[in-house]
Amino acid sequence: MERAMRRWIAQYIERIDEETISLIENYGAKWQSLDRGDLSVADWQSVADSIAWQCEQDPPLKTATQCMNKVEELLKRYWKERFKTSSSWPYFWFLDAMEIDPPDNVRSMRFRPG
């Protein structure tokens, strides 16, 4: 999404954090570019740098490790929400759009030697 669209969403949906949306988008793009494979240390650093640029953070507020941990938390919540009849969790549709594979792949998400 473009910056303007993310800001619009963040402005009108109070519970959505622009940085988290940027993290989901950048992680999803990187993850899909690797054919849904594990991200290396360098990949996670690229995600963290992209978030800093998109959210105009200088210096970056999140490290690669913090980004990885946040994505793991989001994906765990996503899988819990996915099996409900309907979800009001604001990040559900962003994560659902990535068309995530079964949870086995989510659990295997770790740093690879870079």
WOPE-V172683 format. One record per residue. N is the residue number from 1. RES is the residue in three letters. NEAR is the number of other C-alpha atoms within 10 Angstrom. D_FIRST is the distance of its C-alpha to the first C-alpha in Angstrom with 2 decimals. Layout:
# WOPE-V172683
n:res:near:d_first
N:RES:NEAR:D_FIRST
N:RES:NEAR:D_FIRST
This chain:
# WOPE-V172683
n:res:near:d_first
1:MET:10:0.00
2:GLU:8:3.73
3:ARG:12:6.49
4:ALA:9:8.16
5:MET:10:6.21
6:ARG:18:6.47
7:ARG:17:9.92
8:TRP:11:10.78
9:ILE:16:10.36
10:ALA:16:12.25
11:GLN:13:14.74
12:TYR:9:15.66
13:ILE:11:15.71
14:GLU:9:18.02
15:ARG:12:18.01
16:ILE:17:14.40
17:ASP:17:14.09
18:GLU:19:11.13
19:GLU:18:12.57
20:THR:16:12.78
21:ILE:21:9.21
22:SER:23:8.51
23:LEU:22:11.60
24:ILE:23:10.77
25:GLU:20:7.69
26:ASN:21:9.97
27:TYR:24:12.96
28:GLY:21:11.87
29:ALA:15:11.12
30:LYS:19:14.41
31:TRP:18:16.26
32:GLN:15:15.66
33:SER:10:16.58
34:LEU:12:19.76
35:ASP:9:20.50
36:ARG:17:19.83
37:GLY:14:22.34
38:ASP:19:23.00
39:LEU:21:21.28
40:SER:15:23.83
41:VAL:17:24.37
42:ALA:14:22.86
43:ASP:19:19.70
44:TRP:25:19.38
45:GLN:18:20.12
46:SER:16:17.37
47:VAL:27:14.87
48:ALA:24:16.64
49:ASP:20:16.61
50:SER:19:12.87
51:ILE:26:12.47
52:ALA:20:15.29
53:TRP:14:13.90
54:GLN:16:10.49
55:CYS:17:12.59
56:GLU:10:15.39
57:GLN:14:17.94
58:ASP:8:21.12
59:PRO:9:22.63
60:PRO:14:20.08
61:LEU:13:20.74
62:LYS:18:20.12
63:THR:15:22.05
64:ALA:18:21.28
65:THR:14:23.68
66:GLN:13:22.12
67:CYS:20:18.69
68:MET:23:20.60
69:ASN:14:22.58
70:LYS:16:19.70
71:VAL:20:18.04
72:GLU:16:21.54
73:GLU:11:21.98
74:LEU:17:18.77
75:LEU:21:19.77
76:LYS:14:23.30
77:ARG:14:22.30
78:TYR:20:20.05
79:TRP:17:23.15
80:LYS:11:25.33
81:GLU:15:23.16
82:ARG:14:22.74
83:PHE:9:26.45
84:LYS:8:26.73
85:THR:6:27.15
86:SER:9:24.18
87:SER:14:21.92
88:SER:8:21.06
89:TRP:12:19.38
90:PRO:14:15.99
91:TYR:19:14.24
92:PHE:18:15.97
93:TRP:13:13.54
94:PHE:14:10.68
95:LEU:20:13.49
96:ASP:13:15.09
97:ALA:10:12.28
98:MET:16:13.11
99:GLU:10:16.60
100:ILE:17:18.49
101:ASP:9:22.05
102:PRO:9:25.07
103:PRO:11:25.57
104:ASP:8:27.87
105:ASN:12:25.03
106:VAL:18:23.36
107:ARG:11:26.75
108:SER:10:27.18
109:MET:17:24.12
110:ARG:14:25.91
111:PHE:16:26.12
112:ARG:12:27.65
113:PRO:8:29.83
114:GLY:9:27.67
